[in-house]
């Protein structure tokens, strides 16, 4: 919370745009969610319409269905105007049909109705992935149990273990993860991986981590 407040304060003090890309904020499994940056920004400079430096983005693709590519942006009027022009220059507008589907989902309360079952399903799969990591990969990787979202971030204990180089071996075993280098602007972080837990059932997650452990062992022997 202190970090969020400091970040928002810095944006207000410097006039720097702060982009809050939050597709997973409603997928909260433990504890209460922290307030969004735009909420803190609005508290710091109240008024309507919102005129602060935070550009807050969200989507329904993580709550309803991956194929429902409907998102939104909350920002100061001048920023919304600029983004509208940019949007029109790229694809004119988002599908009217999918916008109507999204509107119906919001107005009928569908999102709130299905959220408890989605949270329960994803929490169980998160726990299953973390248990599988503990069973098969704890000798090589460290991780934290995420309080929300769709992924576990694991970091290799061995400073020389390159998850970019490991990836082809994992793919050959039928396992895919996102290497940490793709999340680093300089591509320098090559010790981590992002693993999804929402797609697969617990037994499949366990088998996946068992296969990944075999791939890691073979990769280390060949290094």
C-alpha positions as CSV (number, residue, x, y, z in Angstrom):
1,X,0.0,0.0,0.0
2,X,2.8,2.4,0.9
3,X,4.4,1.7,-2.5
4,X,1.2,2.4,-4.3
5,X,0.7,5.7,-2.5
6,X,4.3,6.8,-3.2
7,X,3.9,5.9,-6.9
8,X,0.8,7.9,-7.2
9,X,2.3,10.9,-5.3
10,X,5.3,10.8,-7.6
11,X,3.0,10.9,-10.7
12,X,1.1,13.9,-9.3
13,X,4.3,15.7,-8.3
14,X,6.0,15.3,-11.7
15,X,3.0,15.3,-14.0
16,X,4.1,11.9,-15.4
17,X,1.4,9.7,-16.9
18,X,1.1,6.5,-14.9
19,X,-0.4,3.5,-16.8
20,X,-2.2,1.0,-14.6
21,X,-2.8,-2.1,-16.7
22,X,-4.9,-4.3,-14.4
23,X,-6.6,-7.3,-16.1
24,X,-6.3,-9.5,-13.0
25,X,-7.4,-7.2,-10.2
26,X,-10.7,-8.9,-9.5
27,X,-9.1,-12.4,-9.4
28,X,-8.3,-12.1,-5.6
29,X,-7.9,-15.4,-3.7
30,X,-6.5,-14.3,-0.3
31,X,-7.2,-11.2,1.7
32,X,-8.8,-8.0,0.4
33,X,-7.6,-6.4,-2.8
34,X,-5.6,-3.2,-2.6
35,X,-7.2,-0.1,-4.1
36,X,-6.4,0.7,-7.7
37,X,-3.9,3.4,-8.4
38,X,-6.6,5.5,-10.0
39,X,-8.7,5.3,-6.8
40,X,-5.7,6.6,-4.8
41,X,-5.2,9.3,-7.4
42,X,-8.8,10.4,-7.3
43,X,-8.6,10.6,-3.5
44,X,-5.4,12.8,-3.7
45,X,-7.1,15.2,-6.2
46,X,-10.9,14.9,-5.9
47,X,-13.1,16.3,-8.6
48,X,-15.3,15.3,-11.5
49,X,-14.5,14.4,-14.1
50,X,-11.3,12.7,-13.1
51,X,-8.3,14.8,-14.2
52,X,-5.3,13.0,-12.7
53,X,-2.2,11.4,-14.3
54,X,-3.3,7.7,-14.0
55,X,-4.5,5.9,-17.1
56,X,-6.4,2.8,-15.7
57,X,-7.1,-0.1,-18.1
58,X,-9.3,-3.2,-17.5
59,X,-10.8,-6.0,-19.5
60,X,-13.5,-8.7,-19.3
61,X,-11.4,-11.3,-21.1
62,X,-10.1,-12.7,-17.7
63,X,-13.5,-12.8,-16.0
64,X,-16.0,-13.9,-18.7
65,X,-14.1,-15.5,-21.5
66,X,-10.7,-15.1,-23.2
67,X,-12.3,-14.5,-26.6
68,X,-14.4,-11.5,-25.3
69,X,-11.7,-8.9,-26.1
70,X,-13.5,-6.0,-24.5
71,X,-11.6,-3.6,-22.4
72,X,-11.9,0.0,-21.1
73,X,-9.8,2.9,-20.1
74,X,-10.5,5.5,-17.3
75,X,-8.4,8.6,-17.6
76,X,-8.5,12.4,-17.8
77,X,-10.7,13.8,-20.6
78,X,-7.8,15.0,-22.6
79,X,-6.1,11.6,-22.5
80,X,-9.4,9.9,-23.5
81,X,-9.7,12.2,-26.5
82,X,-6.2,11.4,-27.6
83,X,-6.7,7.7,-27.2
84,X,-10.0,7.8,-29.1
85,X,-8.3,9.4,-32.1
86,X,-5.5,6.8,-31.9
87,X,-8.1,4.0,-31.7
88,X,-10.0,5.3,-34.7
89,X,-6.7,5.4,-36.6
90,X,-6.0,1.8,-35.9
91,X,-9.3,-0.1,-36.3
92,X,-12.1,2.5,-36.3
93,X,-13.9,0.8,-33.4
94,X,-14.4,-2.4,-31.5
95,X,-17.0,-4.9,-32.7
96,X,-20.5,-3.6,-31.9
97,X,-21.8,-7.1,-31.2
98,X,-19.1,-7.9,-28.6
99,X,-19.7,-4.5,-27.0
100,X,-23.4,-5.4,-26.7
101,X,-22.6,-8.8,-25.2
102,X,-20.3,-7.1,-22.6
103,X,-22.9,-4.5,-21.8
104,X,-25.5,-7.3,-21.2
105,X,-23.1,-9.1,-18.9
106,X,-22.5,-6.0,-16.9
107,X,-26.2,-4.9,-16.7
108,X,-27.6,-8.3,-15.8
109,X,-25.0,-9.0,-13.0
110,X,-23.5,-12.0,-14.8
111,X,-20.0,-11.0,-13.8
112,X,-20.8,-10.9,-10.1
113,X,-22.9,-14.1,-10.3
114,X,-20.1,-16.2,-11.7
115,X,-17.1,-14.6,-9.9
116,X,-17.4,-16.8,-6.7
117,X,-17.2,-20.0,-8.7
118,X,-14.3,-18.7,-10.9
119,X,-12.4,-17.6,-7.8
120,X,-12.9,-21.0,-6.2
121,X,-11.8,-22.9,-9.3
122,X,-8.7,-20.8,-9.8
123,X,-7.7,-20.8,-6.1
124,X,-7.8,-24.6,-6.2
125,X,-5.7,-24.7,-9.3
126,X,-3.2,-22.2,-7.9
127,X,-2.8,-24.4,-4.8
128,X,-2.4,-27.4,-7.0
129,X,0.4,-25.8,-9.1
130,X,2.2,-24.6,-6.0
131,X,2.0,-28.1,-4.5
132,X,3.3,-29.5,-7.7
133,X,6.2,-27.1,-7.7
134,X,7.0,-28.0,-4.1
135,X,6.9,-31.7,-5.0
136,X,9.0,-31.6,-8.2
137,X,11.0,-28.4,-8.5
138,X,11.7,-27.0,-5.0
139,X,15.3,-28.1,-5.3
140,X,15.9,-25.7,-8.2
141,X,13.3,-22.8,-8.0
142,X,11.9,-20.4,-5.4
143,X,8.4,-18.9,-5.8
144,X,5.7,-17.1,-3.8
145,X,2.1,-18.2,-3.6
146,X,0.3,-15.4,-5.5
147,X,-2.7,-13.8,-3.7
148,X,-4.4,-13.2,-7.1
149,X,-4.0,-13.4,-10.9
150,X,-3.4,-16.3,-13.1
151,X,0.3,-17.1,-12.8
152,X,3.1,-18.2,-10.5
153,X,6.5,-16.6,-10.9
154,X,9.4,-19.0,-10.2
155,X,13.0,-17.9,-10.0
156,X,16.0,-20.3,-10.4
157,X,18.3,-20.6,-7.4
158,X,21.2,-21.3,-9.6
159,X,22.4,-17.9,-11.0
160,X,23.6,-19.6,-14.2
161,X,20.3,-21.4,-15.0
162,X,19.0,-19.7,-18.2
163,X,15.2,-20.2,-18.6
164,X,15.5,-19.0,-22.3
165,X,17.9,-21.9,-23.0
166,X,15.8,-24.2,-20.9
167,X,12.6,-23.5,-22.9
168,X,13.3,-25.7,-25.9
169,X,13.8,-28.7,-23.6
170,X,10.6,-27.9,-21.8
171,X,8.7,-27.6,-25.1
172,X,10.1,-31.0,-26.1
173,X,8.5,-32.4,-23.0
174,X,5.2,-30.8,-23.8
175,X,5.5,-27.9,-21.3
176,X,5.4,-24.2,-22.1
177,X,6.1,-21.2,-19.9
178,X,6.9,-17.6,-20.4
179,X,10.7,-16.9,-19.7
180,X,11.4,-13.9,-17.5
181,X,13.4,-12.2,-20.3
182,X,10.3,-11.3,-22.2
183,X,9.2,-9.2,-19.2
184,X,12.5,-7.3,-18.9
185,X,12.9,-4.3,-21.2
186,X,16.6,-5.2,-21.6
187,X,16.0,-8.9,-21.8
188,X,18.6,-9.4,-19.1
189,X,16.5,-11.3,-16.5
190,X,16.9,-14.9,-17.6
191,X,16.5,-16.8,-14.3
192,X,12.7,-16.8,-14.0
193,X,9.6,-18.2,-15.5
194,X,5.9,-17.3,-15.4
195,X,3.6,-20.4,-15.2
196,X,-0.1,-20.3,-15.7
197,X,-2.4,-22.3,-13.4
198,X,-6.0,-21.4,-14.6
199,X,-6.2,-23.5,-17.7
200,X,-5.5,-27.0,-16.4
201,X,-6.9,-29.4,-13.8
202,X,-4.8,-30.2,-10.7
203,X,-3.6,-33.6,-12.0
204,X,-2.5,-32.1,-15.3
205,X,-0.6,-29.4,-13.4
206,X,1.2,-32.0,-11.4
207,X,2.2,-33.9,-14.5
208,X,3.3,-30.7,-16.1
209,X,5.7,-29.9,-13.2
210,X,6.9,-33.5,-13.2
211,X,7.8,-33.2,-16.8
212,X,9.4,-29.8,-16.3
213,X,11.6,-31.2,-13.5
214,X,12.8,-34.0,-15.9
215,X,13.6,-31.3,-18.5
216,X,15.5,-29.2,-16.0
217,X,17.5,-32.2,-14.8
218,X,18.4,-33.2,-18.4
219,X,19.3,-29.6,-19.2
220,X,21.6,-29.3,-16.3
221,X,23.3,-32.5,-17.1
222,X,23.9,-31.3,-20.7
223,X,25.2,-27.9,-19.6
